[in-house]
Amino acid sequence: MIECKSPWILLAISGAALAFLLRIPVPDGLAEPWKYRMLVAYMSVSTLAGKISTYVHPDNENAYIQTVRAVRDMQNYPLPFEVPGSNIRSKVMTFDGVRVRVYETIKRGKESLPGMIYIHGGGYALGSADGYDRFTRYLAERLDMFVMSIDYRLSPEHIFPAGLEDCLAATRYLLRHASEFGLDPARIGISGDSAGGHLSAVISQIIHDDDSTPDLKLQVLIYPATQSMDFQTPSYQRYAEDFGNQGILPATRVAAFYSMYHLGRADPLYIHQLISNQHLMASFKDSSRFMKYLNHDVIPEAIRAKTKSYVTPAQRMDAGNSTLWESLARLYLDPRWTPLFREDMTGLPSAFIATCGFDSIRDDGIFYAKRLEAAGVETKWKNYESGFHGVMHISHPFWFQVGEEITTDFVNFVKEKI
């Protein structure tokens, strides 16, 4: 009897899995839709584990994110330090108290070489240098140069600016000790994706202002987060049209990451205030500074037009919360939190900025690229229309062609400029 029923049980499970996959929203034009569906389903395993954990550990307000992190860390594990056929050797080191994973060329000449720093993404709460090992090793092999990947402290256990301070300490250490690794300190760049893109932009600014260290040569920002003031940009609006509150990075998830980075917890009220733009004072939204740096008109019309029911800032007429803004203003106007709001962008390192059409924070990267361009910084910005947030990361088992395209452009830019 059991043997007879088992095929039907398997068929029922397969049918349920297929039904789940078919329910995942996939708008027209998204890269490799069935791979995308499989990726979202794959990621849902850790999400489900996190939800179960909140019921098992009701007294731990961070049980969800800690469980999601643990499950993803089990799925993403590093390769051996040496891989047959590779000219790259990796090792784990400590730079000024910060754990880093470095990748060095095994066969090399005597001349000083360039180097790249990489800061992983994950909303300041997920990810690790080990989890990104496959990507950073691949990057080192493609560049054939030294790469340092930073393991910074994560939220919600460590709130702003802890993670930033770790990345800054490791970066300064490498710049000041470059010769010990056979590197030219004048030819070191910085890069990162998502939250790592944000941290890379901030560090580029801080190092530029620091006369005690050599300046960074260039910055590569892959779908970077650069602001948390406007959650009603065209890209946020388009994401809601295409995916609702599902997919890789809905506004609620972005706001939850910011809440954990700021407050040390995913606070439901704060998240709601963020995504409805109620965390800003009405008069600040009308200020010349806000309108200048978050001007939707700088986004090319062809890209804005992708949002079918776009609502302009003037049409929203949202009031804002003056009391909340008064408590947030000092943080939100700090360029370490909002690199987009740095007053003077002149002289910053040359930049390559990648954005993706189906990414809720696409416009963060566009705003930043336009500000750098306006300041005379050599900037290459490219929008990968079929891409989505996280498409470049290869530590999951799904490798997308558009992710390879971004990586190739990344490598070519570095080789040309460094």
ZAKENU-534806 format. One line per field, with one value per residue (C-alpha): residue number from 1; x, y, z negated. Coordinates in nm, 4 decimals. Example, Ala and Ser with C-alpha at 12.3 -4.5 7.8 and 13.67 -1.06 7.14 Angstrom:
2
i (1 / 2)
x (1.2300 / 1.3670)
y (-0.4500 / -0.1060)
z (-0.7800 / -0.7140)
This chain:
418
i (1 / 2 / 3 / 4 / 5 / 6 / 7 / 8 / 9 / 10 / 11 / 12 / 13 / 14 / 15 / 16 / 17 / 18 / 19 / 20 / 21 / 22 / 23 / 24 / 25 / 26 / 27 / 28 / 29 / 30 / 31 / 32 / 33 / 34 / 35 / 36 / 37 / 38 / 39 / 40 / 41 / 42 / 43 / 44 / 45 / 46 / 47 / 48 / 49 / 50 / 51 / 52 / 53 / 54 / 55 / 56 / 57 / 58 / 59 / 60 / 61 / 62 / 63 / 64 / 65 / 66 / 67 / 68 / 69 / 70 / 71 / 72 / 73 / 74 / 75 / 76 / 77 / 78 / 79 / 80 / 81 / 82 / 83 / 84 / 85 / 86 / 87 / 88 / 89 / 90 / 91 / 92 / 93 / 94 / 95 / 96 / 97 / 98 / 99 / 100 / 101 / 102 / 103 / 104 / 105 / 106 / 107 / 108 / 109 / 110 / 111 / 112 / 113 / 114 / 115 / 116 / 117 / 118 / 119 / 120 / 121 / 122 / 123 / 124 / 125 / 126 / 127 / 128 / 129 / 130 / 131 / 132 / 133 / 134 / 135 / 136 / 137 / 138 / 139 / 140 / 141 / 142 / 143 / 144 / 145 / 146 / 147 / 148 / 149 / 150 / 151 / 152 / 153 / 154 / 155 / 156 / 157 / 158 / 159 / 160 / 161 / 162 / 163 / 164 / 165 / 166 / 167 / 168 / 169 / 170 / 171 / 172 / 173 / 174 / 175 / 176 / 177 / 178 / 179 / 180 / 181 / 182 / 183 / 184 / 185 / 186 / 187 / 188 / 189 / 190 / 191 / 192 / 193 / 194 / 195 / 196 / 197 / 198 / 199 / 200 / 201 / 202 / 203 / 204 / 205 / 206 / 207 / 208 / 209 / 210 / 211 / 212 / 213 / 214 / 215 / 216 / 217 / 218 / 219 / 220 / 221 / 222 / 223 / 224 / 225 / 226 / 227 / 228 / 229 / 230 / 231 / 232 / 233 / 234 / 235 / 236 / 237 / 238 / 239 / 240 / 241 / 242 / 243 / 244 / 245 / 246 / 247 / 248 / 249 / 250 / 251 / 252 / 253 / 254 / 255 / 256 / 257 / 258 / 259 / 260 / 261 / 262 / 263 / 264 / 265 / 266 / 267 / 268 / 269 / 270 / 271 / 272 / 273 / 274 / 275 / 276 / 277 / 278 / 279 / 280 / 281 / 282 / 283 / 284 / 285 / 286 / 287 / 288 / 289 / 290 / 291 / 292 / 293 / 294 / 295 / 296 / 297 / 298 / 299 / 300 / 301 / 302 / 303 / 304 / 305 / 306 / 307 / 308 / 309 / 310 / 311 / 312 / 313 / 314 / 315 / 316 / 317 / 318 / 319 / 320 / 321 / 322 / 323 / 324 / 325 / 326 / 327 / 328 / 329 / 330 / 331 / 332 / 333 / 334 / 335 / 336 / 337 / 338 / 339 / 340 / 341 / 342 / 343 / 344 / 345 / 346 / 347 / 348 / 349 / 350 / 351 / 352 / 353 / 354 / 355 / 356 / 357 / 358 / 359 / 360 / 361 / 362 / 363 / 364 / 365 / 366 / 367 / 368 / 369 / 370 / 371 / 372 / 373 / 374 / 375 / 376 / 377 / 378 / 379 / 380 / 381 / 382 / 383 / 384 / 385 / 386 / 387 / 388 / 389 / 390 / 391 / 392 / 393 / 394 / 395 / 396 / 397 / 398 / 399 / 400 / 401 / 402 / 403 / 404 / 405 / 406 / 407 / 408 / 409 / 410 / 411 / 412 / 413 / 414 / 415 / 416 / 417 / 418)
x (0.0000 / 0.2799 / 0.4669 / 0.1483 / 0.0786 / 0.4313 / 0.4244 / 0.1040 / 0.2617 / 0.5635 / 0.3323 / 0.1374 / 0.4580 / 0.5844 / 0.2509 / 0.2572 / 0.6123 / 0.5140 / 0.2100 / 0.4345 / 0.6774 / 0.3959 / 0.2680 / 0.5975 / 0.5444 / 0.7671 / 0.7117 / 0.7869 / 1.1499 / 1.2994 / 1.6164 / 1.5744 / 1.2335 / 1.2382 / 1.5816 / 1.4506 / 1.1518 / 1.3849 / 1.6089 / 1.3175 / 1.1958 / 1.5477 / 1.5686 / 1.2259 / 1.3744 / 1.5693 / 1.2702 / 1.0441 / 1.3034 / 1.3185 / 0.9405 / 0.9345 / 1.2124 / 1.0085 / 0.7419 / 0.9942 / 1.1832 / 0.9198 / 1.1465 / 1.4194 / 1.3105 / 1.5980 / 1.5324 / 1.4077 / 1.7138 / 1.9572 / 1.7971 / 1.7873 / 2.1564 / 2.2430 / 2.0584 / 2.2170 / 2.5610 / 2.5120 / 2.4293 / 2.7220 / 3.0574 / 3.4092 / 3.6266 / 3.9673 / 4.2413 / 4.4048 / 4.2081 / 4.3791 / 4.4450 / 4.3966 / 4.6671 / 4.4874 / 4.5560 / 4.3212 / 4.3779 / 4.2049 / 4.3821 / 4.3111 / 4.3636 / 4.3474 / 4.1159 / 3.8908 / 3.8674 / 3.9380 / 3.9788 / 4.2585 / 4.3264 / 4.6826 / 4.8348 / 5.0614 / 5.2761 / 5.3645 / 5.6491 / 5.8505 / 5.6694 / 5.4103 / 5.0583 / 4.7176 / 4.4534 / 4.0797 / 3.8761 / 3.5361 / 3.2542 / 2.9714 / 2.6018 / 2.3197 / 2.1367 / 2.4036 / 2.2554 / 2.3366 / 2.6350 / 3.0020 / 3.3391 / 3.3167 / 2.9697 / 3.0987 / 3.4150 / 3.3130 / 3.2459 / 3.5516 / 3.7793 / 3.6263 / 3.6813 / 4.0462 / 4.1004 / 3.9402 / 4.1404 / 4.4555 / 4.5280 / 4.5106 / 4.1582 / 4.0601 / 3.7088 / 3.5968 / 3.4014 / 3.2340 / 3.0073 / 2.6420 / 2.3203 / 2.0967 / 2.3590 / 2.5880 / 2.4170 / 2.5472 / 2.8321 / 2.9906 / 3.0015 / 3.1267 / 3.4019 / 3.5215 / 3.5341 / 3.7112 / 3.9700 / 4.0513 / 4.0721 / 4.3076 / 4.5237 / 4.5612 / 4.6413 / 4.9043 / 5.0589 / 5.0213 / 5.3939 / 5.3891 / 5.1622 / 5.3578 / 5.0900 / 5.1075 / 4.9072 / 4.8176 / 4.6443 / 4.3925 / 4.0202 / 3.7097 / 3.3915 / 3.0775 / 2.7195 / 2.3984 / 2.4821 / 2.8444 / 2.8001 / 2.6755 / 2.9710 / 3.2150 / 3.0735 / 3.0995 / 3.4570 / 3.5567 / 3.4393 / 3.6086 / 3.9420 / 3.9379 / 3.9160 / 4.1876 / 4.5355 / 4.6974 / 4.6268 / 4.6626 / 4.3388 / 4.1513 / 4.2004 / 3.8420 / 3.5072 / 3.2778 / 2.9246 / 2.6887 / 2.3200 / 2.4232 / 2.1945 / 2.2713 / 1.9686 / 1.6797 / 1.4794 / 1.2573 / 1.0819 / 0.8552 / 1.1095 / 1.0076 / 1.1982 / 1.0184 / 0.6877 / 0.7737 / 0.8805 / 0.5435 / 0.3673 / 0.5713 / 0.6162 / 0.3900 / 0.5519 / 0.7237 / 1.0448 / 1.4031 / 1.3849 / 1.0425 / 1.0329 / 0.9359 / 1.2526 / 1.4698 / 1.3095 / 1.3554 / 1.7268 / 1.7544 / 1.5582 / 1.7952 / 2.0991 / 1.9644 / 1.7640 / 1.9007 / 1.5628 / 1.3050 / 1.0521 / 0.7115 / 0.6073 / 0.9402 / 0.9279 / 0.5780 / 0.6905 / 0.9861 / 0.8004 / 0.5255 / 0.7815 / 0.6375 / 0.9809 / 1.0565 / 0.9269 / 0.7025 / 0.9108 / 1.2281 / 1.0612 / 0.9992 / 1.3557 / 1.5897 / 1.8394 / 1.5888 / 1.4502 / 1.8001 / 1.9501 / 1.6340 / 1.5066 / 1.3180 / 1.3735 / 1.7415 / 1.6267 / 1.6123 / 1.2588 / 1.2899 / 1.3636 / 1.1005 / 0.8424 / 0.8836 / 0.6723 / 0.3255 / 0.1361 / 0.4137 / 0.3078 / 0.5244 / 0.6410 / 0.4055 / 0.1075 / 0.1764 / 0.1224 / 0.2371 / 0.2487 / 0.5411 / 0.6203 / 0.8064 / 0.8657 / 1.0198 / 1.2283 / 1.3723 / 1.5015 / 1.6378 / 1.7726 / 2.1242 / 2.1663 / 1.9966 / 2.1924 / 2.5202 / 2.6966 / 2.8092 / 2.4394 / 2.3310 / 2.6317 / 2.4045 / 2.3798 / 2.7527 / 2.7793 / 3.1019 / 3.1599 / 3.4544 / 3.7748 / 3.6210 / 3.7572 / 3.6436 / 3.3316 / 3.1512 / 2.7907 / 2.5636 / 2.1867 / 1.9159 / 1.5757 / 1.3816 / 1.5478 / 1.3565 / 1.6677 / 1.7687 / 1.7242 / 1.9633 / 2.2453 / 2.1189 / 2.0935 / 2.4510 / 2.5886 / 2.4289 / 2.5737 / 2.9231 / 2.8914 / 2.7747 / 3.0828 / 3.3160 / 3.3997 / 3.4688 / 3.1661 / 3.0417 / 2.6815 / 2.5038 / 2.1503 / 2.0952 / 1.7273 / 1.6553 / 1.8489 / 1.7285 / 1.8837 / 2.1491 / 2.1770 / 2.5579 / 2.6172 / 2.7207 / 2.7325 / 2.3789 / 2.3369 / 2.1760 / 2.4082 / 2.2398 / 2.3744 / 2.3103 / 2.5123 / 2.8016 / 2.7585 / 2.7831 / 3.0916 / 3.2586 / 3.1908 / 3.3200 / 3.6448 / 3.6951 / 3.6450 / 3.8991 / 4.1567 / 4.1197 / 4.1321 / 4.3675)
y (0.0000 / 0.2449 / 0.1728 / 0.2337 / 0.5664 / 0.7087 / 0.8176 / 1.0110 / 1.1767 / 1.2729 / 1.4039 / 1.6097 / 1.7625 / 1.8369 / 1.9953 / 2.2111 / 2.3216 / 2.4044 / 2.5988 / 2.8003 / 2.8750 / 2.9852 / 3.2263 / 3.4165 / 3.7407 / 3.7662 / 4.0790 / 4.0854 / 4.1546 / 4.0069 / 3.8076 / 3.4279 / 3.4124 / 3.0457 / 3.0782 / 3.3820 / 3.1827 / 2.9074 / 3.1621 / 3.3190 / 2.9718 / 2.8829 / 3.1999 / 3.1304 / 2.8344 / 3.0674 / 3.3041 / 3.0202 / 2.9078 / 3.2633 / 3.2816 / 2.9499 / 3.0736 / 3.3766 / 3.1397 / 2.9110 / 3.2050 / 3.4737 / 3.6555 / 3.7147 / 4.0058 / 3.9314 / 3.5590 / 3.5982 / 3.7659 / 3.5545 / 3.2359 / 3.3623 / 3.4461 / 3.1045 / 2.9155 / 3.1202 / 3.0799 / 2.7025 / 2.7279 / 2.9579 / 2.8157 / 2.9019 / 2.7060 / 2.5684 / 2.8291 / 2.6924 / 2.5560 / 2.3368 / 2.5280 / 2.8704 / 3.1353 / 3.2736 / 3.1735 / 3.2925 / 3.3220 / 3.4695 / 3.7531 / 4.0264 / 4.3908 / 4.6267 / 4.3856 / 4.3219 / 3.9783 / 3.9848 / 3.7262 / 3.8138 / 3.6748 / 3.6909 / 3.5886 / 3.2862 / 3.3534 / 3.7204 / 3.9496 / 4.1756 / 4.4984 / 4.6483 / 4.5407 / 4.7089 / 4.5810 / 4.5882 / 4.5960 / 4.4258 / 4.4846 / 4.2333 / 4.3132 / 4.1804 / 4.4803 / 4.5311 / 4.2215 / 3.9255 / 3.7944 / 3.7387 / 3.7288 / 3.3486 / 3.3524 / 3.5713 / 3.3634 / 3.2166 / 3.5619 / 3.7376 / 3.4520 / 3.4680 / 3.8446 / 3.8039 / 3.5470 / 3.7680 / 4.0718 / 3.8687 / 4.0915 / 4.1176 / 4.1387 / 4.1961 / 4.1024 / 4.2460 / 4.0693 / 4.3599 / 4.3478 / 4.3001 / 4.4495 / 4.4165 / 4.3086 / 4.5936 / 4.9137 / 5.2060 / 5.2907 / 4.9622 / 4.7898 / 5.1064 / 5.1470 / 4.7912 / 4.8493 / 5.1807 / 5.0308 / 4.7442 / 4.9816 / 5.2198 / 4.9271 / 4.7994 / 5.1436 / 5.2040 / 4.8555 / 4.8064 / 4.7508 / 4.4499 / 4.2778 / 4.3981 / 4.6534 / 5.0057 / 5.2159 / 5.4627 / 5.1859 / 5.0421 / 5.0602 / 4.9796 / 4.8022 / 4.6461 / 4.5514 / 4.6764 / 4.7636 / 4.7033 / 4.9598 / 5.2072 / 5.1382 / 5.1651 / 5.5054 / 5.6311 / 5.5043 / 5.6645 / 5.9959 / 5.9516 / 5.8344 / 6.1249 / 6.3648 / 6.1834 / 6.3221 / 6.0435 / 5.7751 / 5.7541 / 5.8218 / 5.5329 / 5.5020 / 5.4149 / 5.2972 / 5.0299 / 5.0463 / 4.7637 / 4.8506 / 5.0646 / 5.2007 / 5.5718 / 5.7185 / 5.6223 / 5.9455 / 5.8819 / 5.5465 / 5.6747 / 5.7083 / 5.5789 / 5.2547 / 5.1871 / 5.2601 / 5.0337 / 4.7525 / 4.7689 / 4.7486 / 4.4499 / 4.2458 / 4.3879 / 4.2988 / 3.9885 / 3.9153 / 3.9927 / 4.3425 / 4.4995 / 4.8348 / 4.6701 / 4.4595 / 4.7614 / 4.9521 / 4.6544 / 4.6482 / 5.0210 / 4.9764 / 4.7044 / 4.9094 / 5.2145 / 5.0791 / 4.7286 / 4.5736 / 4.5539 / 4.7936 / 4.7647 / 5.1255 / 5.2664 / 5.0469 / 5.1761 / 5.5353 / 5.4821 / 5.3244 / 5.5899 / 5.8750 / 5.9822 / 5.9914 / 6.3272 / 6.6679 / 6.8239 / 7.1416 / 6.9382 / 6.7632 / 7.1082 / 7.2247 / 7.3042 / 7.0468 / 6.7615 / 6.8622 / 6.8973 / 6.5694 / 6.3585 / 6.5189 / 6.2528 / 6.4502 / 6.3466 / 5.9916 / 5.9564 / 5.9753 / 5.6394 / 5.4762 / 5.6702 / 5.5699 / 5.2064 / 5.2993 / 5.2863 / 5.4676 / 5.6980 / 5.9520 / 6.2638 / 6.4039 / 6.7004 / 6.4703 / 6.2701 / 6.5610 / 6.3480 / 6.5474 / 6.3915 / 6.3610 / 6.6618 / 6.4983 / 6.1879 / 6.3915 / 6.6013 / 6.2812 / 6.1490 / 6.4591 / 6.4469 / 6.0843 / 6.1116 / 6.4217 / 6.2530 / 6.1489 / 5.8305 / 5.7299 / 5.9138 / 5.9464 / 6.1093 / 6.4156 / 6.4931 / 6.8589 / 6.8483 / 6.5525 / 6.7040 / 6.5017 / 6.1697 / 5.8544 / 5.7618 / 5.5496 / 5.2663 / 5.2401 / 4.9533 / 4.9665 / 4.7163 / 4.7807 / 4.5513 / 4.6751 / 4.8785 / 5.0864 / 5.1385 / 5.5142 / 5.5361 / 5.4484 / 5.6854 / 5.9775 / 5.9136 / 5.8771 / 6.2066 / 6.3856 / 6.2554 / 6.3552 / 6.7049 / 6.7397 / 6.6512 / 6.3010 / 6.0571 / 5.8285 / 5.5345 / 5.4493 / 5.1581 / 5.0362 / 4.6652 / 4.6746 / 4.3009 / 4.2682 / 4.2600 / 4.3170 / 4.0560 / 3.9242 / 3.9471 / 3.7348 / 3.3784 / 3.2129 / 3.0861 / 2.8011 / 3.0234 / 3.2188 / 3.4736 / 3.5965 / 3.9596 / 3.8977 / 3.7844 / 4.0992 / 4.3213 / 4.1318 / 4.1654 / 4.5396 / 4.5642 / 4.3838 / 4.5829 / 4.9132 / 4.8227 / 4.6987 / 5.0152 / 5.2639 / 5.1120)
z (0.0000 / -0.0898 / 0.2346 / 0.4318 / 0.2650 / 0.2687 / 0.6368 / 0.5668 / 0.2645 / 0.4745 / 0.7468 / 0.4910 / 0.3498 / 0.7002 / 0.7881 / 0.4761 / 0.5543 / 0.9135 / 0.7926 / 0.5595 / 0.8419 / 1.0721 / 0.8065 / 0.7965 / 0.9931 / 1.3010 / 1.5132 / 1.8837 / 1.9611 / 1.6430 / 1.7053 / 1.7274 / 1.5555 / 1.4571 / 1.3013 / 1.1163 / 0.9885 / 0.8698 / 0.6982 / 0.5086 / 0.4075 / 0.2953 / 0.0858 / -0.0656 / -0.2552 / -0.4839 / -0.5056 / -0.6196 / -0.8738 / -1.0085 / -1.0485 / -1.2329 / -1.4603 / -1.5680 / -1.7033 / -1.8715 / -2.0282 / -2.0950 / -2.3436 / -2.0839 / -1.8632 / -1.6256 / -1.5922 / -1.2358 / -1.0859 / -1.2889 / -1.1575 / -0.7988 / -0.8322 / -0.9754 / -0.7018 / -0.4242 / -0.5784 / -0.5667 / -0.1960 / -0.1128 / -0.2183 / -0.0991 / 0.1396 / 0.0317 / -0.0031 / 0.3127 / 0.6066 / 0.8691 / 1.1896 / 1.0289 / 0.9934 / 0.6860 / 0.3273 / 0.0508 / -0.3216 / -0.6242 / -0.8051 / -1.0572 / -0.9629 / -1.2596 / -1.4430 / -1.1413 / -0.9813 / -0.6078 / -0.3367 / -0.0939 / 0.2524 / 0.3861 / 0.7181 / 0.6833 / 0.9901 / 1.0315 / 1.1273 / 0.8987 / 0.9843 / 0.7497 / 0.8428 / 0.8133 / 0.5751 / 0.5127 / 0.1930 / 0.1916 / -0.0586 / -0.0470 / -0.0387 / -0.2534 / -0.3954 / -0.6661 / -0.8361 / -0.6099 / -0.4187 / -0.4934 / -0.3243 / -0.3352 / -0.1800 / 0.1031 / 0.1499 / 0.4857 / 0.6261 / 0.4843 / 0.5926 / 0.9406 / 0.9392 / 0.8350 / 1.1106 / 1.3762 / 1.2629 / 1.1910 / 0.8938 / 0.5164 / 0.3712 / 0.0089 / -0.1085 / -0.4432 / -0.7179 / -0.8935 / -1.1972 / -1.1113 / -1.2389 / -1.4333 / -1.6893 / -1.5845 / -1.4742 / -1.2677 / -1.2397 / -1.3577 / -1.0176 / -0.8509 / -1.1098 / -1.0397 / -0.6646 / -0.7130 / -0.9525 / -0.7133 / -0.4159 / -0.5957 / -0.7079 / -0.3524 / -0.2122 / -0.4802 / -0.4498 / -0.0754 / -0.0164 / -0.2491 / 0.0037 / 0.3046 / 0.3902 / 0.5236 / 0.2704 / 0.5477 / 0.7463 / 0.5009 / 0.5689 / 0.3665 / 0.4662 / 0.3271 / 0.4010 / 0.2382 / -0.1247 / -0.0266 / 0.2496 / -0.0082 / -0.2372 / 0.0544 / 0.1526 / -0.2056 / -0.2466 / 0.0840 / -0.0599 / -0.3978 / -0.2532 / -0.0075 / -0.3031 / -0.5009 / -0.4311 / -0.6329 / -0.3699 / 0.0089 / 0.1936 / 0.3513 / 0.7267 / 0.8190 / 0.6864 / 0.8287 / 0.6903 / 0.7862 / 0.7297 / 0.4304 / 0.1597 / 0.1268 / -0.0517 / -0.2795 / -0.2591 / 0.0428 / 0.0637 / 0.3401 / 0.6210 / 0.9661 / 0.9055 / 0.5763 / 0.7469 / 1.0404 / 0.8091 / 0.6301 / 0.9677 / 1.0818 / 0.7647 / 0.4930 / 0.1614 / 0.2993 / 0.4852 / 0.3908 / 0.2428 / 0.1749 / -0.0032 / -0.3323 / -0.3254 / -0.2475 / -0.5363 / -0.7704 / -0.6910 / -0.7626 / -1.0856 / -1.2062 / -1.1055 / -1.2899 / -1.5849 / -1.6301 / -1.5500 / -1.2724 / -1.4226 / -1.2440 / -1.3091 / -1.1922 / -0.8802 / -0.7992 / -0.8490 / -0.6160 / -0.3253 / -0.3419 / -0.3617 / -0.6960 / -0.8584 / -0.6983 / -0.8000 / -0.5364 / -0.5197 / -0.4562 / -0.1622 / -0.0165 / -0.0834 / 0.2048 / 0.0772 / 0.0823 / 0.4203 / 0.5647 / 0.4483 / 0.4866 / 0.8039 / 0.9983 / 1.3180 / 1.3295 / 1.4029 / 1.7825 / 1.9161 / 2.0926 / 1.7562 / 1.5610 / 1.8218 / 1.7131 / 1.4079 / 1.5620 / 1.2847 / 1.1693 / 0.9061 / 0.8799 / 0.5441 / 0.5864 / 0.6414 / 0.3249 / 0.0890 / -0.2068 / -0.5298 / -0.7111 / -1.0798 / -1.2208 / -1.5597 / -1.4056 / -1.1607 / -1.4418 / -1.6014 / -1.2703 / -1.0968 / -1.2398 / -1.1302 / -0.7929 / -0.6928 / -0.7894 / -0.4643 / -0.6375 / -0.6453 / -0.3284 / -0.0942 / 0.1647 / -0.0618 / -0.0731 / 0.0249 / 0.2301 / 0.4615 / 0.6504 / 0.6589 / 0.5567 / 0.7244 / 1.0745 / 1.0570 / 1.2294 / 1.1107 / 1.2130 / 1.1665 / 1.2614 / 1.4142 / 1.1804 / 0.8617 / 0.6034 / 0.5256 / 0.8881 / 0.8566 / 0.5592 / 0.7986 / 1.0678 / 0.8243 / 0.7088 / 1.0619 / 1.1651 / 0.8627 / 0.9368 / 1.3013 / 1.2060 / 0.9833 / 1.2686 / 1.1411 / 1.4243 / 1.3993 / 1.6012 / 1.5225 / 1.6881 / 1.6306 / 1.6942 / 1.7787 / 1.7450 / 1.4179 / 1.0589 / 0.7178 / 0.6376 / 0.9942 / 0.9946 / 0.6827 / 0.7722 / 0.4293 / 0.4858 / 0.7407 / 1.0057 / 1.2338 / 1.4609 / 1.7928 / 1.6971 / 1.3806 / 1.5991 / 1.8089 / 1.5008 / 1.3810 / 1.7206 / 1.7289 / 1.3713 / 1.4637 / 1.7833 / 1.6027 / 1.3327 / 1.5832 / 1.7888 / 1.5008 / 1.2443)
